[in-house]
Amino acid sequence: MSTFSPAVMLSLTVLAGILLGGAQADTSPDPIAHRPAPEAGQEQAPPGTPNVHCESTKGSFTIEMHPEWSPLGAERFTQIVADGGYDGTVIYRVVKDQAVQFGYLKDEALRKKWQQKKDLQDEPQVFRDPNFHRGMISFAGGGKNTRGTDVFITFMTGNANGNPRAPWETPFGIIDEEGMKAITSFTSEYGDFESFGGHAPQLGHGYASLKKTHPNIDYLGKCTLVYPETTRHPRAPPRHDGGARGAPRALSDTAREMAKEMQHLNDPSLNEIVSHAVQLKAHHDNEPDSPDQRTRHVEQGGLVEPSGTRWNTANPKQVMLGLICCFCVFAIIDVARGGRRLRRLSRLL
């Protein structure tokens, strides 16, 4: 069994700390837990999140999607939109100054498809005092773990249904005031369900009867996913402008030459250190420079972080420290052996 020299052991310890420091899980408390519900435009969704644009009999509106508020809810809603499920859907419940509700899918085949899906599990409440802001959209339910296809949009800001709100009512998006002009225009002529004193339609009778029994009722038109403009363009080429990240990139060729020279020393532990440093440098070269480029990177098959975990990628300082550490180990060992390879490397630089 081979033994490591003190220099190699020290460098391995230092470099391991550098490498681990570049991919450390963020275990800080969830920053969105137990905050007042924000208004439209106040918070930014994760890069690449599509919004949902809907036409209706009273005008169009756009839902600002926030999957970080309700990952399961946002995913289910966008899947139904992408499936065309909400196209032509009736706005079957309009309670004046309170909320509107829809989600009984018009297309029978799609309705059966989504009714066969398992209802969503409830998710943690993320807002309180108030737990809902005017314009927020959430799945409706009739009890624990009952979210299916029906959603509502609230007209109110407050702690409706108690505090915390019913656990199945977790917002996944919000409409701004411009869009709310259309939504608040939906007729409230038929009001709430009959059990609450209203005349909302009996949806079990199907869509065919609505024109006769509820002639003035409103409908959605087509709903579509709208992706951020930046995701429609190909990934930008790598930067070589000598900017903040230019210096580490310029070292890549030198790093490879160093690796070749150091591999001749036939020290397994040192070779492993060099290999890790070069891999880290290569990862940094391919790392997208901005949130927009990260979005395109994911869309083109790049890695995406596991849900609920935030990871910090290596930065230029860590890459430089790793390379310097490797060079110091190389220099110490080569000087002890006569310095021949160090002189050859100096000519490369």
Secondary structure, DSSP 4 states (H G I P E B T S, - for coil): -----HHHHHHHHHHHHHHHHTT-B--SPPTTTTBPPPPTTSSPPPTT--EEEEEETT--EEEEE-TTT-HHHHHHHHHHHHTTTTTT-B--EEETTTEEEE---SSHHHHHHHHTSPPBPP----B-SSSB-TTEEEE--SSTT-BSS-EEEES--B-TTSSSPPTT--EEEEE-HHHHHHHTTS--SS-S-GGGT-----GGG-STTHHHH-TT--BEEEEEEE--GGGGSPPPPPP-SSSTTHHHHHTHHHHHHHHHHHHTT--HHHHHHHHHHHHHHHHHHHS-SSHHHHHHHHHTT---PPTT--BPPP-HHHHHHHHHHHHHHHHHHHHHTTSHHHHHHHHH-
